[in-house]
């Protein structure tokens, strides 16, 4: 049983690190939020535990881990900005959701590669060599992730979740628990994504207003202004090399 559980745990942790650094890494998927799973870790047992319950819990972890990890990376900000851009252009479903998600994932891998490399060096290599335990490896793996999220989490959002958790104000941000850092980081990323999206909307909104004013003044009431403004917005975006400017600005916002 212990060997079986250990193989599943290594597979689960491999999913996490694959999302961070696209490397074949494995360890244990112990949650950084302070709870444990009795009977699933080597050396622990729970009364009445069975293989079927282990399978259910492990499959649930494998289902939730990608969503949790993507919420702790730049993926949220990138995807929000891309959807705002599509709405501003008025192209409805072009680019498709799959294209935007794929682009956001690739850029997330690019941005998180240093964090994944730090996790691999500090946690996975010593664990694979047998120098540290799985719990120690998890503690080491959390450090680069916490450092990354604290870099972009707003102090206002951190203070909000410290208050909601009824915890004393720490002496330094590094002392904050992941249960506070993770939601504060996600809230900050959503705020940043909406702020960038609002800035993207402004030039295209001007084109919509000018087009609507011109078509109304010349009496073209039968033709919706959006039919004329949409190709104009696409043409403007192509002429200024909009994708290059947008991706470059987004990447620089994480430096």
C-alpha positions in Angstrom: 0.0 0.0 0.0 2.7 2.4 0.8 4.5 1.9 -2.5 1.2 2.3 -4.4 0.3 5.5 -2.6 3.8 6.9 -3.1 3.7 6.4 -6.9 0.4 8.2 -7.1 1.7 11.0 -4.9 4.7 11.4 -7.2 2.4 11.6 -10.2 0.3 14.3 -8.6 3.3 16.4 -7.7 4.6 15.9 -11.2 1.4 17.6 -12.5 2.2 20.7 -10.4 5.8 21.1 -11.5 4.9 20.3 -15.1 2.6 23.3 -15.0 5.3 25.5 -13.5 8.4 24.4 -15.4 7.4 21.7 -17.9 9.9 19.3 -16.3 9.5 15.6 -15.2 9.4 16.3 -11.5 7.7 14.3 -8.8 7.2 14.6 -5.1 4.2 14.6 -2.8 1.1 16.7 -3.4 0.7 17.8 0.2 -1.5 20.9 0.3 0.3 24.1 1.2 -2.8 25.4 3.0 -2.2 23.5 6.2 -4.3 20.3 5.9 -3.1 16.7 5.5 -4.5 13.5 4.1 -4.3 10.7 6.6 -3.6 7.3 5.2 -2.2 8.7 1.9 1.4 9.6 2.9 4.1 7.1 3.5 4.4 6.4 7.2 0.8 7.4 8.1 -2.4 5.5 8.4 -6.0 6.2 9.1 -8.5 3.8 10.7 -10.8 2.3 8.1 -8.8 3.7 5.2 -9.1 1.7 2.0 -7.7 1.7 -1.5 -11.0 2.9 -3.0 -11.0 6.0 -0.8 -7.4 6.7 -1.7 -8.2 6.5 -5.3 -11.1 8.9 -4.9 -9.1 11.5 -3.0 -6.1 11.2 -5.3 -8.2 11.6 -8.4 -9.9 14.6 -6.8 -6.5 16.2 -6.2 -5.4 15.5 -9.7 -8.6 17.3 -10.9 -8.2 20.3 -8.7 -4.5 20.8 -8.8 -4.3 22.4 -12.3 -7.0 24.9 -11.5 -5.3 25.8 -8.2 -1.9 26.1 -9.7 -3.1 28.2 -12.6 -4.7 30.6 -10.1 -1.3 31.0 -8.5 0.5 32.0 -11.8 0.3 34.8 -14.3 -2.3 32.8 -16.3 -5.2 34.7 -14.7 -4.0 38.1 -15.8 -3.0 37.0 -19.3 -6.3 35.3 -20.0 -8.4 38.2 -18.7 -6.5 40.7 -20.9 -6.9 38.5 -23.9 -10.6 38.2 -23.5 -10.9 42.0 -23.0 -8.9 42.5 -26.2 -11.3 40.2 -28.1 -14.3 42.1 -26.8 -12.8 45.4 -27.7 -12.0 44.3 -31.2 -15.6 43.0 -31.6 -14.5 39.8 -33.2 -16.8 37.7 -31.1 -15.1 34.2 -31.1 -11.9 35.1 -33.0 -9.3 34.1 -31.7 -11.1 31.1 -30.2 -11.1 30.3 -26.5 -8.7 27.4 -27.2 -6.2 29.7 -28.9 -6.3 32.3 -26.1 -5.9 29.6 -23.4 -3.1 28.0 -25.3 -1.3 31.4 -25.7 -1.8 32.2 -22.0 -0.4 28.8 -21.0 2.7 29.1 -23.2 3.4 32.6 -21.8 2.8 31.3 -18.3 5.4 28.5 -18.8 7.8 31.2 -20.0 7.3 33.4 -17.0 7.2 30.6 -14.4 10.3 28.7 -15.7 12.7 30.4 -13.2 10.3 29.5 -10.4 10.1 25.9 -11.6 13.8 25.7 -11.9 14.2 27.0 -8.3 11.7 24.4 -7.1 13.5 21.7 -8.9 17.0 22.7 -7.6 15.9 23.3 -4.0 13.3 20.6 -3.4 13.2 17.9 -6.1 16.9 17.2 -6.5 17.5 16.7 -2.7 14.3 14.6 -2.4 15.3 12.4 -5.3 18.7 11.9 -3.8 17.1 10.9 -0.5 18.6 13.8 1.5 15.3 15.3 2.7 11.8 14.0 3.3 8.7 14.8 1.3 7.4 17.3 3.8 10.7 19.1 3.8 10.6 19.1 0.0 7.2 20.7 0.1 8.3 23.3 2.5 11.2 24.2 0.2 9.0 24.2 -2.9 6.6 26.7 -1.3 9.3 29.3 -0.8 9.8 30.3 -4.5 6.1 30.3 -5.1 5.4 32.5 -2.1 8.2 34.9 -3.1 6.7 35.2 -6.7 3.2 35.8 -5.5 4.3 38.3 -2.8 6.1 40.3 -5.5 2.8 41.0 -7.4 0.2 40.9 -4.6 -0.9 44.3 -3.4 -0.5 45.2 0.2 -4.1 46.2 0.3 -5.2 42.7 -0.7 -2.8 41.0 1.7 -4.1 43.2 4.6 -7.7 42.3 3.6 -7.1 38.5 4.0 -5.0 38.9 7.1 -8.0 40.7 8.6 -10.5 38.1 7.3 -8.3 35.3 8.7 -8.2 37.0 12.1 -4.4 36.7 12.2 -2.0 39.2 13.7 -0.1 41.4 11.3 3.3 39.7 10.6 6.6 41.3 11.0 7.4 40.7 7.3 5.5 39.5 4.2 7.5 36.3 4.1 5.8 35.2 7.3 2.4 35.2 5.8 0.7 31.8 5.3 -0.1 30.5 1.8 -3.8 30.6 2.7 -3.5 34.4 2.8 -0.9 34.9 0.0 -2.7 32.8 -2.6 -6.2 34.6 -2.6 -4.5 38.0 -2.2 -2.4 37.3 -5.3 -5.4 36.1 -7.3 -7.3 39.2 -6.4 -4.4 41.4 -7.3 -4.0 39.7 -10.7 -7.7 40.2 -11.4 -7.4 43.9 -10.6 -4.3 44.2 -12.8 -6.1 42.3 -15.7 -9.1 44.5 -15.5 -7.0 47.7 -15.4 -5.1 46.7 -18.5 -8.3 45.6 -20.2 -9.9 49.0 -19.6 -6.9 50.7 -21.1 -7.2 48.5 -24.2 -10.9 49.4 -24.6 -10.3 53.1 -24.9 -8.8 53.5 -28.4 -11.3 51.0 -29.8 -14.2 52.8 -28.0 -13.1 56.0 -29.8 -13.4 54.3 -33.2 -16.8 53.0 -32.3 -18.0 56.5 -31.2 -16.6 58.2 -34.3 -18.1 55.6 -36.6 -21.5 55.8 -35.0 -21.5 59.6 -35.2 -20.5 59.6 -38.9 -23.0 56.9 -39.9 -25.8 58.7 -38.1 -25.0 62.1 -39.5 -25.0 60.8 -43.1 -28.3 58.9 -42.6 -26.9 55.3 -42.8 -29.5 54.1 -40.2 -30.1 50.8 -41.9 -26.4 49.7 -41.5 -25.3 49.0 -37.9 -22.1 51.0 -37.0 -20.4 47.9 -35.7 -20.3 46.5 -39.3 -18.1 49.4 -40.3 -16.1 49.9 -37.0 -15.1 46.2 -36.7 -12.9 46.1 -39.8 -11.4 49.5 -39.0 -10.4 48.3 -35.5 -8.9 45.1 -36.9 -7.0 47.2 -39.5 -5.7 49.5 -36.8 -4.6 46.6 -34.6 -2.7 45.0 -37.5 -1.1 48.2 -38.6 0.4 49.0 -35.2 1.5 45.4 -34.7 -0.9 45.1 -31.8 0.0 41.5 -30.7 3.7 42.4 -30.4 3.0 45.5 -28.4 0.4 43.7 -26.2 2.6 40.7 -25.4 5.7 42.8 -24.9 3.8 45.1 -22.4 2.4 42.1 -20.6 5.7 40.4 -20.2 7.4 43.6 -19.0 4.7 44.0 -16.4 6.1 40.9 -14.7 9.7 42.1 -14.5 
